[in-house]
Amino acid sequence: MTLTERAMIGRLNHVAIAVPDLEAACAQYQNTLGATVGAPQDEPDHGVTVVFIELPNTKIELLYPLGENSPIQGFLDKNPSGGIHHICYEVDDILVARDRLKDSGARVLGNGEPKIGAHGKPVLFLHPKDFTGTLVELEQA
């Protein structure tokens, strides 16, 4: 079996960074790094406000808590300065990827059904303990 036949994940879609001050983080990326910064968008189903930083080969996703039950608030409580929250890979078929991962013993977070993510596409999250301490998001390409 070749690497292409085994490959399930595609390109890196984004790296998500939880931030304690969304406005300051946006200004830093725009003014200090000269990046193209998108507009904030609330994602109530995920408990976050997101801002995408466009890069030539991928994106940075800034995450800020939205609402009292935001999972990002818990992350920021443990990491007050913020930090990398997750990485997102594209997959061709999210249900096939989910089933293959579950068959291999990986844990899919939540109820195992994809939710619609910030790009309007189905997403799933994989338990960080199954991926060397890294929370992994899969997004259907």
Secondary structure, DSSP 8 states (H G I E B T S, - for coil): --HHHH--EEEEEEEEEE-S-HHHHHHIIIIIS--EE---EEETTTTEEEEEEE-SS-EEEEEEE-STT-HHHHHHHH-TT-EEEEEEEEES-HHHHHHHHHHTT--BSTTSS-EE-TTSSEEEEE-GGGTTT--EEEEE-
